[in-house]
Amino acid sequence: MNKLQLKKSRSLFDIETVVSNYCGLPLYTLMQIYCLRKHAFIDRKGWSIQSYKGGDIEYDEYDDSHAYYIFTLHEDFVTGCVRLRPSTSPTLMSGSFAWLKKQVKSNDFNFKITWEASRFFITPAKCLIGRRDRIDTRTRALFISMIEFGVNLEFEGYEVVVDEVMLRILRRSRWPVNILSSGIGNMGEKIYYGILPCDLKILNDVASF
């Protein structure tokens, strides 16, 4: 498999889920992702993102050929997305969130091969069809595709920074988070740095939930 050309689509819970490298994304899809990220993180959550300079889209230096995107579609419109990058490339964890990672003692970090997962969002919905414990079906579809991606590429887990809300969603979804450090984000919220492990047991747990 040529990883840089990876692009595949499948249906999970009647939701179309696509995995694509940055280089394989049509421009209109990439612009949808950027616009929705701006709406999700700047408009709705009020994040202060250093790389955001105004306008209708949100992107940064980590949106490049190293990046993969898993996203959900409805009638060719993106309804959710997460960005993935190998941790051997420049990432948010080696950039903006390096201060969180520096708190971790080397013997506490037992994962040899990791990727980073960031910029996770789903679009607002009036109702959560097929929800269980208030987990949107699109969230479940993205989580399952992320774990499958990790299992297929044989890495051990995702480095993530999450807030309290996402931490609860992950735990409800049965995807355990190995919390390694914590701190206060730029909005005064508690944030956590940790690893989301990827293996077949976790895949089965999340998929069967």
C-alpha positions in Angstrom: 0.0 0.0 0.0 1.4 3.4 -1.0 0.6 5.4 2.2 0.7 8.8 0.5 -1.9 7.7 -2.0 -4.2 6.1 0.6 -7.8 7.0 0.0 -10.7 4.7 0.9 -14.4 5.1 1.7 -16.7 2.8 3.7 -20.1 2.9 5.4 -20.3 2.7 9.2 -23.8 2.9 10.8 -25.1 4.1 7.4 -22.5 7.0 7.5 -20.0 7.4 4.7 -16.5 7.6 6.3 -13.5 8.5 4.2 -9.8 8.2 4.9 -7.4 10.3 2.7 -4.0 11.8 2.7 -3.8 15.5 2.2 -2.4 15.1 -1.3 -5.4 13.0 -2.3 -8.1 15.4 -1.1 -10.1 17.3 -3.7 -9.8 21.1 -3.1 -13.5 21.6 -2.4 -13.4 18.9 0.3 -10.3 20.4 1.9 -11.9 23.9 1.9 -15.0 22.4 3.5 -12.9 21.0 6.3 -11.1 24.3 6.8 -14.4 26.3 6.9 -16.0 23.8 9.3 -12.9 23.9 11.6 -13.1 27.7 11.7 -16.8 27.5 12.6 -16.2 24.7 15.2 -13.0 26.1 16.9 -13.1 29.8 16.4 -16.8 30.7 16.3 -18.3 28.0 18.6 -15.5 27.2 21.0 -13.8 30.6 20.9 -10.3 29.1 20.7 -7.3 31.4 20.5 -5.3 29.7 17.7 -2.0 31.5 17.0 -2.0 30.4 13.3 -5.5 31.8 12.7 -5.2 35.2 11.1 -8.9 35.9 10.4 -11.1 34.9 7.5 -13.5 32.0 6.8 -11.1 29.1 7.1 -8.8 27.6 9.8 -5.6 25.8 8.8 -2.0 25.7 9.9 1.4 24.5 9.0 0.4 20.9 10.0 -2.0 20.7 7.1 0.5 19.3 4.5 1.6 16.0 2.8 2.2 14.4 6.2 -1.4 14.8 7.2 -4.2 12.3 6.8 -7.9 13.1 7.3 -10.7 10.8 8.4 -14.0 12.5 7.7 -17.7 11.7 7.5 -19.9 12.7 4.5 -23.6 13.3 3.9 -24.5 13.9 0.3 -20.9 15.1 -0.5 -20.9 17.5 2.5 -18.4 17.0 5.3 -20.1 16.5 8.7 -17.1 15.6 10.9 -13.3 15.2 10.6 -10.1 14.5 12.5 -6.5 15.2 11.3 -3.8 12.5 11.8 0.0 12.9 11.6 2.9 10.6 12.4 4.7 11.8 15.5 8.0 11.6 13.7 6.9 14.7 11.7 6.3 18.2 13.1 3.1 18.1 15.2 1.2 20.2 17.7 2.8 18.1 20.3 6.3 19.2 19.2 5.0 22.8 18.7 2.2 24.5 20.6 1.7 21.7 23.1 5.3 20.8 23.7 5.1 22.3 27.2 2.5 19.6 28.1 4.7 16.8 26.7 7.8 18.1 28.5 6.1 17.3 31.8 6.1 13.6 31.0 9.0 11.5 32.5 10.7 9.4 29.8 9.9 6.1 31.7 6.2 7.0 31.8 6.1 7.1 28.0 6.0 3.4 26.9 4.8 3.9 23.4 7.4 3.6 20.7 5.4 4.3 17.5 2.7 6.9 17.8 0.7 9.4 15.6 -1.0 12.6 16.6 -4.7 13.1 16.4 -6.0 16.7 16.4 -8.7 19.1 15.1 -11.5 16.6 15.9 -15.0 18.0 15.2 -18.5 17.1 14.1 -21.1 19.6 12.8 -24.1 20.5 15.0 -27.1 18.2 14.7 -30.7 18.7 15.9 -30.9 15.1 16.9 -28.3 12.3 17.4 -29.6 9.4 15.3 -28.5 6.0 16.7 -26.9 7.7 19.7 -26.0 5.7 22.8 -25.1 7.4 26.0 -25.3 10.7 24.1 -22.5 9.7 21.7 -23.2 11.0 18.2 -23.1 8.2 15.6 -20.6 10.2 13.5 -18.3 10.4 16.5 -18.4 6.6 16.9 -17.7 6.1 13.1 -14.7 8.4 13.3 -13.3 6.7 16.4 -13.7 3.2 14.8 -12.0 4.4 11.6 -9.2 6.0 13.6 -8.5 2.8 15.5 -8.7 0.7 12.3 -6.2 3.1 10.7 -3.8 2.6 13.6 -4.1 -1.2 13.6 -3.6 -1.3 9.8 -0.5 0.9 9.9 0.7 -1.0 13.0 1.3 2.0 15.4 0.6 1.8 19.1 -1.6 4.9 19.7 -2.4 8.5 19.1 -1.0 11.4 21.0 -3.8 13.8 21.9 -4.6 16.9 23.9 -8.2 16.8 25.1 -10.5 18.8 27.4 -13.0 17.5 30.0 -15.8 17.2 27.4 -13.8 15.1 25.0 -12.4 13.0 27.8 -15.9 12.1 28.9 -16.9 11.2 25.3 -13.9 9.0 24.9 -14.6 7.2 28.1 -18.3 6.7 27.3 -17.1 5.3 23.9 -14.9 2.7 25.7 -11.7 4.2 24.2 -9.4 4.4 27.2 -7.0 7.4 27.5 -3.6 7.0 29.1 -3.3 10.5 30.7 0.4 11.5 31.0 0.1 15.2 32.0 -2.3 18.0 32.4 -2.4 21.8 32.4 -4.6 24.9 31.7 -5.5 25.9 28.2 -5.5 29.4 26.8 -9.3 29.7 27.6 -8.7 28.7 31.2 -10.0 25.2 30.7 -8.3 22.0 32.1 -6.6 20.1 29.3 -4.9 16.7 29.3 -2.1 15.2 27.2 -2.2 11.5 26.8 -2.2 8.4 24.5 -5.2 6.7 22.9 -4.0 3.1 22.3 -4.9 1.3 19.1 -5.3 -2.5 19.1 -7.8 -5.1 18.1 -9.3 -5.4 21.6 -10.0 -1.7 21.8 -11.4 -1.8 18.2 -13.8 -4.5 19.2 -14.8 -2.7 22.4 -15.6 0.6 20.6 -17.2 -1.1 17.6 -19.5 -3.3 19.8 -20.6 -0.4 22.0 
